[in-house]
């Protein structure tokens, strides 16, 4: 059985101008250590937390490419997923491509313009650790075209969706538990200040939670969310995914990120899910961190 069910986030990596600077930043921020990047794979460098792989960093092969964190969704058959992407109105950046014996990768763009990856596991199944401090915790799509995007991800991955506050209609139990998808999410009912993925001003927002195919459509099974980019997002900011990493102390990590040359994109803020802050690293890649300790232990759907 695959380690991750169809459509579940299984890996993240960052494309950076300066790989060594990225290793210093994230090594000091999260306590990551790094493997040796192989030249034949573009010096793609895996990051480890406590000896378990949690992410990767890679130097941008072209300086014109964006400096970003990328998300990859698990697929049992990357070629079949690529066909569904096309049929649902998405575009392929890279056709299914075998990466040694590690797996098969697809890179695509959804109808709203957000870039994402697909990963069919070979010898590299994805995260060895997630949902714990120092590792991946949550993903949030920000788009200006929610109707087309909702239909797209439903067609490609079979996601069920539910809006916050509608859990009872679908048999969910709002407020019970604090794992990913349970209770209010970081960024929920917020729109960003300039340059930020989220900020502290509470506003009505159009948000839905995603649940994997075969799971009840409720927040207790959610593996990510889709939010609408409102007027406070700069017009030039494209649709994008915001990756959240779990930390043990949000404020300490925010201070450390600033000291390492990063930027705070909003003030740390409490939600029923935990305390979170959106950041930019020392090269401009946006991400967020969330401290779930006040809200209970983190939990992530693996589908294993």
WOCORKA-V295164 format. One line per field, one symbol per residue. ss: DSSP state (a for helix, b for strand, c for the rest). psi: psi as a letter, one per 30 degrees, with the letter a starting at -180 (. if undefined). burial: # if it has 9 or more other ideal C-beta (glycine too) atoms within 8 Angstrom, else .. A space follows every 50 residues. Layout:
ss->???
psi->???
burial->???
This chain:
ss->ccccccccbbbbbbbbccaaaaaaaaaaaaccbbcccbaaaccbbbbbbc cbbbbbbbbccccccccbbbbbbbcccaaaaaaaaaacccbbbbbbbbbc ccbbbbbbbcccccbbbbbbbcccccccccccccbbbbbbbbbccaaaaa aaaaaaaccbbbbcccaaaacccccccccccccccccccbcccccccccc cbccccbbbbbcccccccaaabbbbbbbcccccccccccbbbbbbbbcca aaaaaaaaacccbbccccbbbccbbbbbbbcccccbbbbbbcaaaccccc cccc
psi->kleklkfkkflklkjkejeeeeeeefeeefgklkajkkefgggkjkkkjg gkkfalkkkkfkfflljlkkkkkkkejeeeeeeeeefgglkkeklkkkib geakkkklklffgkkllkjjkcfjfbkfklglkglkelkjkklgieeeee eefeeefgkllkkkfgeefgglikfklglkfkaklkfkhllllkfkelaf jklkljkkkkklkfkkilffgkfalklkjaffkkefklklkkkkkklfje eeeeeeeefgglkkflkkkklffaklkklkafffkkllkkjgefglklkk kfg.
burial->.###############..#.#######.##.#.#..#...#########. .#########......#########..#.###.###.#.#.#...#..#. ..####################..###.###..##########.##.### ####.#######.#..#..#.#.#..#######.#########..####. ....#.#######.###############...#.....#########..# ####.###.#.#.###.##.#.#########.#.########..#..### ###.
